[in-house]
């Protein structure tokens, strides 16, 4: 039983079946109740009218005969008996006529013998003195079982007579067989149509879900090339599209992970191999004493390189957690100037022309100064590294409005040079990604600088962009929130 209701289709089927059966039952109950009420009202009105008509006919007949031999007329007049029987037949009921003493003097019912039976005194007096109706009753045990009744009182020469109209099979009126059959037939067709619609809709839902489950199993095994085929624009289609996009991202993350492991292994193995070789050479005497200082300096440089790599990896881990930001108001323009001064020797060596524009006033922001200093240093260091001799580096700081018309501080750095190929632009912020691999302009870098820069900016809730034309320029720009307290301009 549990396995039966594990699939979505079986759950849909069971749920909709219960709902449809409940609705059909409710409809049948409502229809039958309304039919019963309407049938009862119609039959009651018909019987009242028939009882009144019968009383009128009898009164008229007796009046025309001047009420002579009134009892004889009821007992022996075949015409009057035919009138009673005809009226009863049309009403699908039985007629009973009682005299002033409650004795039965005429009837269409052969089971009752006239002159021998009659109403109880209470029933007779009730009919004469009140408007109470004996609708569904035995009329004070005049009948053995409950019947549907209606009566009418008329007077012949001031003598009261009662015409009682009674129906024994009123239950057949309440619940008509033909109506029930029609209602059940229609309900069955509705049920079949609903089941067909449910089957089509649920299959259109469950089949893509089956493909999604199959694709998810492939992704779990590292096969990210599996694509989910889907049609339409409903929620299932959106889910399939999202999972396809997720697969692309997972594939890229897997490639980055493999690249990360490869780069870390290479960057660790190379200096360690160098260190190990030179140390062994010194220890076993292969390297003579007069050359040991030279190789010890190389070992020192490689150790520092390893230290830089480890520190960078630790910084990446710390920044990815995003828990160490300490934003304060500070002068972004002054930070940019400080970084440029720290790179002065490299800039002078390549005779690079610096264009610095911070507007009339310095730009103040609210951010973590250490993290932003590292971002600006990485961007400027890359700009110096990839700018040709006598090239130009321009730095511009300003306030702008973002897409939501919020005030933001904008930092832009552009350098002339080789640029970045268009197909590599989407990957420049990836971990361990290095541009211009064939020419190897960046042999000393770890490939983590731009990744750290992006992580820091994203942790501030801001965005960083890159734009480049190969052989012309490369431009990076990022935004930061302005200072919380407005700083007076310098004079």
C-alpha positions, 0 to 999 in steps of 0.5 A: 500500500505504501508503494502504491502511494509513493508516486505523484500520479497515484497520489493525484489519482487517489486525491482526485478520486476521493474529491470527485466521489465526494462531489458527485455524492453531494450533487446527487444528495442535493438534486434528490433533496430538491426533487423530493421537496419540489415533488412533495410540494407539487403533489401536495398542491395537486392533492389540495386542488383535487380535494377541492375539485372533488368537493365542488363536484360532489356539492354541485351534484348534490345541489342539482339533485336538491339534496334528496336522498343524499346518502342514497346518492353516495351509496347507489349513484354510479355517476357520482361514483365514477366522478369520484374514481375519475378525480382520484385517478387523475390525482393518482390518489384515493378519495374518501368522503365522510358525512357529518358523523365521520362515517365513510359514505363514498370512496374510490378505494375498494378496500374500505366499505362505506357505511362501516368505517369512519374517522375518529371523533378527534380527527373529525372535529380537528378537520372541522374546527382547525386548519391543521393538515394531516399531511403525512400521517395515519389520520388518527389510525384511520390508515394502517400506515402513514400516507400523504393526505389532504382534505376539504370541508364542504356543506350540503344544506348546512350539513358538513361533509369532508373530502379526504384525498390520500396517497399511499405510494408518496415515496415514489414521488419523493425519489424518482427512479428516472431522475436518479438514473440520469444523475448517476449517468451524468456523474459517471461521465463526469468522473471518466472525463475528470480521470482522463484529464487527470491522467493527461495532466499528471503525465505531463507533470510526472514525465519531466520529473522522471527526467529530472530525477534521472538527470540528477542521478547523472549529476551526482555521478559527475556527468554534467553533460546530461540535459533535460528536454522540456516544453512549455512555460509552466513551473515544471519547465522552469524547474527543468531550465533551472536544473539545466543551468545548475548543471552548467554551473556545476560543470564549471565549478567542477572544472574550476575545482580540478584547475584549482587542485592542479594549480595548487599542486603545481604551485606547491610542488615546483618550489618544494622540488627546488628547495629539496634539490638545493638542500640535498645538493648542499648537504651531500656536497654537490654544491660547493661552499662558495656557491651555497650562498647563491642557492640559499638565496634562491631557497629563501625566495622559494620559501617566501613564494610558498608563504605568499601562496599559503597566505593568499589561500588563507585570505581566500578562505577567510573572505569567502566566509564573509564574516570578517568585514568591518565597514567604516567611513574612510577616504577611498581617494586617499587609499587609491593614492597610497596604493599608487605610491606603493607601486611607484618603483614599478610604474617608474621602471616602465615609464607608465603615465598615470592619470588620476581623477577624483573630482573636486572633492575626495570620495568617501565610502562606508566599507572595510578599508583593509579589504578595499585596499587589497582590491585596489592593490590587486587591480593596480598591480595587474594594470602595471603588470600588463601595461606596456612601457610608456603606456597609460593607466587612468584611475577615476573616482566619482559618485553615480546612481545605480539602476535603482537610483541609489547613490554609489561610489564608483572606482574605475581603472583602465590601462592600455596594453594587450587587453583580454580576449573576449572569450576569456572575459567571463573567466577573469574572476575565477580562482587560479585563472590567468590570462595570456597563458601562452606568453606568460606575462604573469609568471609570479602571480597565483591567479587569485588576485581578481578572485579575491577582489570580486569576493571582497566586493560581493561581500560588501553587497556590490558589483565589479565589472571588467571590459576589454578590447584585445590589443587596446585596453582593459578596464575594471570598475566596482561600486561601493556604498557612500559614507554614512556621515557626509564628509565636508570637502577639503579646502 
